[in-house]
Amino acid sequence: MTAQAVDITSELIAKLQTLAPEQQQQVLDFVEFLAQKYYQPEQMPEKRY
């Protein structure tokens, strides 16, 4: 993880902790939506026997 990613993650966590539980659930739902929308399975190399 790059330094920039760590900074963004830390900032996101800090802001998330200030929200009410209902708002935290909305954030979680949105993150799960984005993860599903942009999910790209890793290409597994073909097994050759």
mmCIF file of the N, C-alpha and C atoms, coordinates in Angstrom:
data_MODEL
# 
_entry.id   MODEL 
# 
loop_
_atom_site.group_PDB 
_atom_site.id 
_atom_site.type_symbol 
_atom_site.label_atom_id 
_atom_site.label_alt_id 
_atom_site.label_comp_id 
_atom_site.label_asym_id 
_atom_site.label_entity_id 
_atom_site.label_seq_id 
_atom_site.pdbx_PDB_ins_code 
_atom_site.Cartn_x 
_atom_site.Cartn_y 
_atom_site.Cartn_z 
_atom_site.occupancy 
_atom_site.B_iso_or_equiv 
_atom_site.pdbx_formal_charge 
_atom_site.auth_seq_id 
_atom_site.auth_comp_id 
_atom_site.auth_asym_id 
_atom_site.auth_atom_id 
_atom_site.pdbx_PDB_model_num 
ATOM 1   N N  . MET A 1 1  ? 0.850   -1.177  0.000   1.00 0.00 ? 1  MET A N  1 
ATOM 2   C CA . MET A 1 1  ? 0.000   0.000   0.000   1.00 0.00 ? 1  MET A CA 1 
ATOM 3   C C  . MET A 1 1  ? 0.894   1.236   0.000   1.00 0.00 ? 1  MET A C  1 
ATOM 4   N N  . THR A 1 2  ? 0.555   2.192   -0.849  1.00 0.00 ? 2  THR A N  1 
ATOM 5   C CA . THR A 1 2  ? 1.373   3.396   -0.930  1.00 0.00 ? 2  THR A CA 1 
ATOM 6   C C  . THR A 1 2  ? 1.053   4.341   0.218   1.00 0.00 ? 2  THR A C  1 
ATOM 7   N N  . ALA A 1 3  ? 1.921   5.319   0.405   1.00 0.00 ? 3  ALA A N  1 
ATOM 8   C CA . ALA A 1 3  ? 1.709   6.309   1.466   1.00 0.00 ? 3  ALA A CA 1 
ATOM 9   C C  . ALA A 1 3  ? 0.408   7.068   1.234   1.00 0.00 ? 3  ALA A C  1 
ATOM 10  N N  . GLN A 1 4  ? 0.109   7.368   -0.025  1.00 0.00 ? 4  GLN A N  1 
ATOM 11  C CA . GLN A 1 4  ? -1.129  8.091   -0.335  1.00 0.00 ? 4  GLN A CA 1 
ATOM 12  C C  . GLN A 1 4  ? -2.350  7.249   0.032   1.00 0.00 ? 4  GLN A C  1 
ATOM 13  N N  . ALA A 1 5  ? -2.295  5.951   -0.246  1.00 0.00 ? 5  ALA A N  1 
ATOM 14  C CA . ALA A 1 5  ? -3.412  5.070   0.088   1.00 0.00 ? 5  ALA A CA 1 
ATOM 15  C C  . ALA A 1 5  ? -3.604  4.989   1.594   1.00 0.00 ? 5  ALA A C  1 
ATOM 16  N N  . VAL A 1 6  ? -2.503  4.965   2.337   1.00 0.00 ? 6  VAL A N  1 
ATOM 17  C CA . VAL A 1 6  ? -2.588  4.927   3.793   1.00 0.00 ? 6  VAL A CA 1 
ATOM 18  C C  . VAL A 1 6  ? -3.221  6.212   4.306   1.00 0.00 ? 6  VAL A C  1 
ATOM 19  N N  . ASP A 1 7  ? -2.827  7.360   3.735   1.00 0.00 ? 7  ASP A N  1 
ATOM 20  C CA . ASP A 1 7  ? -3.406  8.644   4.145   1.00 0.00 ? 7  ASP A CA 1 
ATOM 21  C C  . ASP A 1 7  ? -4.904  8.679   3.879   1.00 0.00 ? 7  ASP A C  1 
ATOM 22  N N  . ILE A 1 8  ? -5.319  8.208   2.719   1.00 0.00 ? 8  ILE A N  1 
ATOM 23  C CA . ILE A 1 8  ? -6.746  8.201   2.377   1.00 0.00 ? 8  ILE A CA 1 
ATOM 24  C C  . ILE A 1 8  ? -7.495  7.259   3.303   1.00 0.00 ? 8  ILE A C  1 
ATOM 25  N N  . THR A 1 9  ? -6.937  6.081   3.550   1.00 0.00 ? 9  THR A N  1 
ATOM 26  C CA . THR A 1 9  ? -7.580  5.117   4.435   1.00 0.00 ? 9  THR A CA 1 
ATOM 27  C C  . THR A 1 9  ? -7.723  5.683   5.843   1.00 0.00 ? 9  THR A C  1 
ATOM 28  N N  . SER A 1 10 ? -6.678  6.315   6.349   1.00 0.00 ? 10 SER A N  1 
ATOM 29  C CA . SER A 1 10 ? -6.729  6.907   7.693   1.00 0.00 ? 10 SER A CA 1 
ATOM 30  C C  . SER A 1 10 ? -7.765  8.017   7.768   1.00 0.00 ? 10 SER A C  1 
ATOM 31  N N  . GLU A 1 11 ? -7.811  8.848   6.748   1.00 0.00 ? 11 GLU A N  1 
ATOM 32  C CA . GLU A 1 11 ? -8.787  9.949   6.726   1.00 0.00 ? 11 GLU A CA 1 
ATOM 33  C C  . GLU A 1 11 ? -10.202 9.395   6.647   1.00 0.00 ? 11 GLU A C  1 
ATOM 34  N N  . LEU A 1 12 ? -10.398 8.378   5.834   1.00 0.00 ? 12 LEU A N  1 
ATOM 35  C CA . LEU A 1 12 ? -11.716 7.772   5.701   1.00 0.00 ? 12 LEU A CA 1 
ATOM 36  C C  . LEU A 1 12 ? -12.179 7.169   7.023   1.00 0.00 ? 12 LEU A C  1 
ATOM 37  N N  . ILE A 1 13 ? -11.297 6.460   7.701   1.00 0.00 ? 13 ILE A N  1 
ATOM 38  C CA . ILE A 1 13 ? -11.644 5.849   8.987   1.00 0.00 ? 13 ILE A CA 1 
ATOM 39  C C  . ILE A 1 13 ? -11.976 6.921   10.019  1.00 0.00 ? 13 ILE A C  1 
ATOM 40  N N  . ALA A 1 14 ? -11.179 7.979   10.054  1.00 0.00 ? 14 ALA A N  1 
ATOM 41  C CA . ALA A 1 14 ? -11.424 9.058   11.027  1.00 0.00 ? 14 ALA A CA 1 
ATOM 42  C C  . ALA A 1 14 ? -12.791 9.696   10.794  1.00 0.00 ? 14 ALA A C  1 
ATOM 43  N N  . LYS A 1 15 ? -13.130 9.945   9.548   1.00 0.00 ? 15 LYS A N  1 
ATOM 44  C CA . LYS A 1 15 ? -14.432 10.553  9.241   1.00 0.00 ? 15 LYS A CA 1 
ATOM 45  C C  . LYS A 1 15 ? -15.572 9.581   9.509   1.00 0.00 ? 15 LYS A C  1 
ATOM 46  N N  . LEU A 1 16 ? -15.355 8.314   9.198   1.00 0.00 ? 16 LEU A N  1 
ATOM 47  C CA . LEU A 1 16 ? -16.374 7.300   9.419   1.00 0.00 ? 16 LEU A CA 1 
ATOM 48  C C  . LEU A 1 16 ? -16.719 7.184   10.899  1.00 0.00 ? 16 LEU A C  1 
ATOM 49  N N  . GLN A 1 17 ? -15.711 7.299   11.747  1.00 0.00 ? 17 GLN A N  1 
ATOM 50  C CA . GLN A 1 17 ? -15.927 7.167   13.192  1.00 0.00 ? 17 GLN A CA 1 
ATOM 51  C C  . GLN A 1 17 ? -16.763 8.310   13.764  1.00 0.00 ? 17 GLN A C  1 
ATOM 52  N N  . THR A 1 18 ? -16.866 9.415   13.040  1.00 0.00 ? 18 THR A N  1 
ATOM 53  C CA . THR A 1 18 ? -17.670 10.543  13.534  1.00 0.00 ? 18 THR A CA 1 
ATOM 54  C C  . THR A 1 18 ? -19.146 10.410  13.170  1.00 0.00 ? 18 THR A C  1 
ATOM 55  N N  . LEU A 1 19 ? -19.478 9.448   12.311  1.00 0.00 ? 19 LEU A N  1 
ATOM 56  C CA . LEU A 1 19 ? -20.857 9.292   11.857  1.00 0.00 ? 19 LEU A CA 1 
ATOM 57  C C  . LEU A 1 19 ? -21.660 8.433   12.817  1.00 0.00 ? 19 LEU A C  1 
ATOM 58  N N  . ALA A 1 20 ? -22.958 8.648   12.783  1.00 0.00 ? 20 ALA A N  1 
ATOM 59  C CA . ALA A 1 20 ? -23.876 7.809   13.553  1.00 0.00 ? 20 ALA A CA 1 
ATOM 60  C C  . ALA A 1 20 ? -23.882 6.403   12.946  1.00 0.00 ? 20 ALA A C  1 
ATOM 61  N N  . PRO A 1 21 ? -24.235 5.390   13.747  1.00 0.00 ? 21 PRO A N  1 
ATOM 62  C CA . PRO A 1 21 ? -24.235 4.018   13.232  1.00 0.00 ? 21 PRO A CA 1 
ATOM 63  C C  . PRO A 1 21 ? -25.062 3.838   11.954  1.00 0.00 ? 21 PRO A C  1 
ATOM 64  N N  . GLU A 1 22 ? -26.186 4.526   11.848  1.00 0.00 ? 22 GLU A N  1 
ATOM 65  C CA . GLU A 1 22 ? -27.016 4.407   10.648  1.00 0.00 ? 22 GLU A CA 1 
ATOM 66  C C  . GLU A 1 22 ? -26.281 4.939   9.426   1.00 0.00 ? 22 GLU A C  1 
ATOM 67  N N  . GLN A 1 23 ? -25.561 6.039   9.601   1.00 0.00 ? 23 GLN A N  1 
ATOM 68  C CA . GLN A 1 23 ? -24.785 6.600   8.494   1.00 0.00 ? 23 GLN A CA 1 
ATOM 69  C C  . GLN A 1 23 ? -23.601 5.707   8.156   1.00 0.00 ? 23 GLN A C  1 
ATOM 70  N N  . GLN A 1 24 ? -22.981 5.105   9.160   1.00 0.00 ? 24 GLN A N  1 
ATOM 71  C CA . GLN A 1 24 ? -21.888 4.165   8.912   1.00 0.00 ? 24 GLN A CA 1 
ATOM 72  C C  . GLN A 1 24 ? -22.386 2.985   8.084   1.00 0.00 ? 24 GLN A C  1 
ATOM 73  N N  . GLN A 1 25 ? -23.599 2.515   8.363   1.00 0.00 ? 25 GLN A N  1 
ATOM 74  C CA . GLN A 1 25 ? -24.167 1.410   7.597   1.00 0.00 ? 25 GLN A CA 1 
ATOM 75  C C  . GLN A 1 25 ? -24.385 1.825   6.147   1.00 0.00 ? 25 GLN A C  1 
ATOM 76  N N  . GLN A 1 26 ? -24.818 3.077   5.932   1.00 0.00 ? 26 GLN A N  1 
ATOM 77  C CA . GLN A 1 26 ? -25.006 3.562   4.563   1.00 0.00 ? 26 GLN A CA 1 
ATOM 78  C C  . GLN A 1 26 ? -23.677 3.603   3.817   1.00 0.00 ? 26 GLN A C  1 
ATOM 79  N N  . VAL A 1 27 ? -22.627 4.023   4.500   1.00 0.00 ? 27 VAL A N  1 
ATOM 80  C CA . VAL A 1 27 ? -21.296 4.054   3.885   1.00 0.00 ? 27 VAL A CA 1 
ATOM 81  C C  . VAL A 1 27 ? -20.858 2.631   3.532   1.00 0.00 ? 27 VAL A C  1 
ATOM 82  N N  . LEU A 1 28 ? -21.059 1.711   4.452   1.00 0.00 ? 28 LEU A N  1 
ATOM 83  C CA . LEU A 1 28 ? -20.693 0.316   4.203   1.00 0.00 ? 28 LEU A CA 1 
ATOM 84  C C  . LEU A 1 28 ? -21.465 -0.242  3.006   1.00 0.00 ? 28 LEU A C  1 
ATOM 85  N N  . ASP A 1 29 ? -22.754 0.035   2.951   1.00 0.00 ? 29 ASP A N  1 
ATOM 86  C CA . ASP A 1 29 ? -23.567 -0.432  1.828   1.00 0.00 ? 29 ASP A CA 1 
ATOM 87  C C  . ASP A 1 29 ? -23.033 0.126   0.508   1.00 0.00 ? 29 ASP A C  1 
ATOM 88  N N  . PHE A 1 30 ? -22.665 1.405   0.503   1.00 0.00 ? 30 PHE A N  1 
ATOM 89  C CA . PHE A 1 30 ? -22.157 2.035   -0.715  1.00 0.00 ? 30 PHE A CA 1 
ATOM 90  C C  . PHE A 1 30 ? -20.811 1.441   -1.126  1.00 0.00 ? 30 PHE A C  1 
ATOM 91  N N  . VAL A 1 31 ? -19.940 1.207   -0.162  1.00 0.00 ? 31 VAL A N  1 
ATOM 92  C CA . VAL A 1 31 ? -18.634 0.615   -0.459  1.00 0.00 ? 31 VAL A CA 1 
ATOM 93  C C  . VAL A 1 31 ? -18.810 -0.788  -1.029  1.00 0.00 ? 31 VAL A C  1 
ATOM 94  N N  . GLU A 1 32 ? -19.729 -1.552  -0.450  1.00 0.00 ? 32 GLU A N  1 
ATOM 95  C CA . GLU A 1 32 ? -19.995 -2.888  -0.969  1.00 0.00 ? 32 GLU A CA 1 
ATOM 96  C C  . GLU A 1 32 ? -20.560 -2.827  -2.383  1.00 0.00 ? 32 GLU A C  1 
ATOM 97  N N  . PHE A 1 33 ? -21.421 -1.846  -2.647  1.00 0.00 ? 33 PHE A N  1 
ATOM 98  C CA . PHE A 1 33 ? -21.953 -1.638  -3.995  1.00 0.00 ? 33 PHE A CA 1 
ATOM 99  C C  . PHE A 1 33 ? -20.821 -1.349  -4.973  1.00 0.00 ? 33 PHE A C  1 
ATOM 100 N N  . LEU A 1 34 ? -19.922 -0.451  -4.606  1.00 0.00 ? 34 LEU A N  1 
ATOM 101 C CA . LEU A 1 34 ? -18.798 -0.119  -5.489  1.00 0.00 ? 34 LEU A CA 1 
ATOM 102 C C  . LEU A 1 34 ? -17.891 -1.318  -5.710  1.00 0.00 ? 34 LEU A C  1 
ATOM 103 N N  . ALA A 1 35 ? -17.634 -2.067  -4.652  1.00 0.00 ? 35 ALA A N  1 
ATOM 104 C CA . ALA A 1 35 ? -16.775 -3.238  -4.777  1.00 0.00 ? 35 ALA A CA 1 
ATOM 105 C C  . ALA A 1 35 ? -17.381 -4.252  -5.741  1.00 0.00 ? 35 ALA A C  1 
ATOM 106 N N  . GLN A 1 36 ? -18.681 -4.424  -5.663  1.00 0.00 ? 36 GLN A N  1 
ATOM 107 C CA . GLN A 1 36 ? -19.341 -5.369  -6.553  1.00 0.00 ? 36 GLN A CA 1 
ATOM 108 C C  . GLN A 1 36 ? -19.386 -4.830  -7.981  1.00 0.00 ? 36 GLN A C  1 
ATOM 109 N N  . LYS A 1 37 ? -19.645 -3.546  -8.122  1.00 0.00 ? 37 LYS A N  1 
ATOM 110 C CA . LYS A 1 37 ? -19.748 -2.936  -9.452  1.00 0.00 ? 37 LYS A CA 1 
ATOM 111 C C  . LYS A 1 37 ? -18.422 -3.004  -10.209 1.00 0.00 ? 37 LYS A C  1 
ATOM 112 N N  . TYR A 1 38 ? -17.336 -2.784  -9.513  1.00 0.00 ? 38 TYR A N  1 
ATOM 113 C CA . TYR A 1 38 ? -16.029 -2.714  -10.165 1.00 0.00 ? 38 TYR A CA 1 
ATOM 114 C C  . TYR A 1 38 ? -15.178 -3.961  -9.957  1.00 0.00 ? 38 TYR A C  1 
ATOM 115 N N  . TYR A 1 39 ? -15.784 -5.018  -9.413  1.00 0.00 ? 39 TYR A N  1 
ATOM 116 C CA . TYR A 1 39 ? -15.046 -6.254  -9.154  1.00 0.00 ? 39 TYR A CA 1 
ATOM 117 C C  . TYR A 1 39 ? -14.524 -6.830  -10.464 1.00 0.00 ? 39 TYR A C  1 
ATOM 118 N N  . GLN A 1 40 ? -13.242 -7.101  -10.474 1.00 0.00 ? 40 GLN A N  1 
ATOM 119 C CA . GLN A 1 40 ? -12.619 -7.754  -11.613 1.00 0.00 ? 40 GLN A CA 1 
ATOM 120 C C  . GLN A 1 40 ? -11.794 -8.901  -11.068 1.00 0.00 ? 40 GLN A C  1 
ATOM 121 N N  . PRO A 1 41 ? -12.268 -10.123 -11.289 1.00 0.00 ? 41 PRO A N  1 
ATOM 122 C CA . PRO A 1 41 ? -11.502 -11.251 -10.755 1.00 0.00 ? 41 PRO A CA 1 
ATOM 123 C C  . PRO A 1 41 ? -10.113 -11.291 -11.372 1.00 0.00 ? 41 PRO A C  1 
ATOM 124 N N  . GLU A 1 42 ? -9.155  -11.681 -10.547 1.00 0.00 ? 42 GLU A N  1 
ATOM 125 C CA . GLU A 1 42 ? -7.789  -11.790 -11.041 1.00 0.00 ? 42 GLU A CA 1 
ATOM 126 C C  . GLU A 1 42 ? -7.724  -12.910 -12.060 1.00 0.00 ? 42 GLU A C  1 
ATOM 127 N N  . GLN A 1 43 ? -6.958  -12.676 -13.074 1.00 0.00 ? 43 GLN A N  1 
ATOM 128 C CA . GLN A 1 43 ? -6.790  -13.697 -14.093 1.00 0.00 ? 43 GLN A CA 1 
ATOM 129 C C  . GLN A 1 43 ? -5.902  -14.809 -13.529 1.00 0.00 ? 43 GLN A C  1 
ATOM 130 N N  . MET A 1 44 ? -6.453  -15.992 -13.470 1.00 0.00 ? 44 MET A N  1 
ATOM 131 C CA . MET A 1 44 ? -5.686  -17.132 -12.989 1.00 0.00 ? 44 MET A CA 1 
ATOM 132 C C  . MET A 1 44 ? -5.006  -17.778 -14.194 1.00 0.00 ? 44 MET A C  1 
ATOM 133 N N  . PRO A 1 45 ? -3.730  -18.025 -14.099 1.00 0.00 ? 45 PRO A N  1 
ATOM 134 C CA . PRO A 1 45 ? -3.058  -18.688 -15.221 1.00 0.00 ? 45 PRO A CA 1 
ATOM 135 C C  . PRO A 1 45 ? -3.630  -20.101 -15.408 1.00 0.00 ? 45 PRO A C  1 
ATOM 136 N N  . GLU A 1 46 ? -3.713  -20.503 -16.647 1.00 0.00 ? 46 GLU A N  1 
ATOM 137 C CA . GLU A 1 46 ? -4.223  -21.835 -16.946 1.00 0.00 ? 46 GLU A CA 1 
ATOM 138 C C  . GLU A 1 46 ? -3.276  -22.893 -16.404 1.00 0.00 ? 46 GLU A C  1 
ATOM 139 N N  . LYS A 1 47 ? -3.855  -23.909 -15.835 1.00 0.00 ? 47 LYS A N  1 
ATOM 140 C CA . LYS A 1 47 ? -3.025  -25.032 -15.365 1.00 0.00 ? 47 LYS A CA 1 
ATOM 141 C C  . LYS A 1 47 ? -2.804  -25.955 -16.551 1.00 0.00 ? 47 LYS A C  1 
ATOM 142 N N  . ARG A 1 48 ? -1.575  -26.292 -16.761 1.00 0.00 ? 48 ARG A N  1 
ATOM 143 C CA . ARG A 1 48 ? -1.263  -27.219 -17.839 1.00 0.00 ? 48 ARG A CA 1 
ATOM 144 C C  . ARG A 1 48 ? -0.717  -28.497 -17.232 1.00 0.00 ? 48 ARG A C  1 
ATOM 145 N N  . TYR A 1 49 ? -1.263  -29.571 -17.673 1.00 0.00 ? 49 TYR A N  1 
ATOM 146 C CA . TYR A 1 49 ? -0.861  -30.860 -17.137 1.00 0.00 ? 49 TYR A CA 1 
ATOM 147 C C  . TYR A 1 49 ? -0.026  -31.614 -18.136 1.00 0.00 ? 49 TYR A C  1 
# 
